[in-house]
């Protein structure tokens, strides 16, 4: 019974999509637990309260220290792994939950459409290229989160929805679509850096979606 539930979850949301989601959850837990004493003291005088605050809305863990993305660390110190690692880190559980829900909803559509391996590559390529561009545009910022990859997938789904793609119409439920719209609007309103970051990733997704549709018509 338990195995069938796990299988149905993978079938519903996609193998790679579920793995990416689980990694986001695991990394958040690790980043919330492995925290320096000085960082905890800055959050609260009570150690247990500090752990709770860090889990809810903090990014003070040691994993975040070695994985968050910034121009100085990536281009200055040559720590290129941050371009990959930052997309699995989040500033607290709320940040992670909002992103993970959006990823599950749009990611399942794209993975079903193009397959697990192409989805895996496309998701990470969009997120990494977007991260490099953001490092250049906002050299003094530090960021974590999966939202760039998610907005890339949203762009692809928008093209699929526009073209009335059968896979998209069958898999994307009305409630999920409403959530994605609300998520997108709120994410774009968080400030200039957030707006530019998400918009650029969204444009990448639109281009990828149009290329996918062009390829499909040629076959």
Secondary structure, 3 states (H helix, E strand, C coil): CHHHHHHHHHHHHCHHHHHHHHHHHHHHHHHHHCECHHHHHHHCCCHHHHHHHHHHHCCCEHHHHHHCEEHHHHHHCCCCCHHHHHHHCCCCHHHHHHHHHHHHHHHHHHHHHHCHHHHHHHHHHHHHHHHHHHHHHCCCCEECCCHHHHHHHHHHHHHHHHCCCHHHHHHCCHHHHHHHHHHHHHHHCCCHHHHHHHHHHHHHHHHHHHHHHHHHHHC
